Amino acid sequence: MIEKSIPAAGYCRLVLEAPYIAGRARPGQFALFYLPGEHRYHLPRPFSFFKTDPDRGRFSVFFQIKGLGTDLLAKAEPGEKWKLLGPLGSGFPPLNTGALLVAGGIGIAPLAFLAASSAVPRTLVYGARTAVDLSCPAKELDLPGLTVVETTDDGSRGRKGTATEQMAAFLPACSAVFACGPRPMLAAVAASCREASVEVWLSLEEQMACGIGACVCCAVETSFGFKRVCHDGPVFSAGEVFFR
């Protein structure tokens, strides 16, 4: 690990040196972090790629500190080494002009990477419960051609309301929607896009173990039967996924 920062209370950003991973990672894919020492027999933790620097062989992850694995990572110091596996999973398709990105809370991580992958005109609706939870550093979203709309449930920053409520105004003119966040939010995004006949891609958040589809613990029901989020996703077309 090269660098650590705490951009907001309860959130952490790490920069790691791993040339193979950094050179191949694509927006929407992820890496597995294996816990060290006495915790090595616990399940590894999956983290979406937040940013990559292939020329320097580095990539970063951005996460909420919540539980054993993220607490250990947040307490790590530069110079410590972690066992990693990646890049894993499928990523988002390329952005077209007029794309709408919808991020809920820490779902901003893969969407910030996606937003940085293109300079076409695009809009990001970034929502969270409170101002503190809009934790992504502003400089990471200061990108050419990107319009950022912030929204909080309590109105403490940006517009008041949920990300799905705010996205409605942009649907008529958007070319496609790309979303990541809590499952209820994704279900609402999928429903709104279905009504508006807009193509939508969702990055699902599920508990994972192996990361390669062998253990099937992250299976979700789709129109093509059960699929493994780690292997067949985590990015799916919304039309595939069943939200019960």
MOPE-V578930 format. One record per run of one state. SS is the DSSP state (alpha for helix, beta for strand, coil for the rest). FROM is the first residue (numbers start at 1). LEN is the number of residues. If there is no record, write none. Layout:
BEGIN
((SS,FROM,LEN) (SS,FROM,LEN))
END
This chain:
BEGIN
((coil,1,2) (beta,3,3) (coil,6,5) (beta,11,7) (coil,18,1) (alpha,19,6) (coil,25,5) (beta,30,5) (coil,35,2) (alpha,37,3) (coil,40,5) (beta,45,4) (coil,49,2) (beta,51,3) (alpha,54,3) (coil,57,1) (beta,58,7) (coil,65,3) (alpha,68,8) (coil,76,7) (beta,83,6) (coil,89,1) (beta,90,1) (coil,91,8) (beta,99,6) (alpha,105,11) (coil,116,6) (beta,122,7) (coil,129,9) (alpha,138,4) (coil,142,4) (beta,146,7) (coil,153,6) (beta,159,2) (coil,161,2) (alpha,163,9) (coil,172,5) (beta,177,4) (coil,181,2) (alpha,183,14) (coil,197,3) (beta,200,4) (coil,204,15) (beta,219,4) (coil,223,2) (beta,225,4) (alpha,229,4) (coil,233,1) (beta,234,4) (coil,238,3) (beta,241,1) (coil,242,3))
END
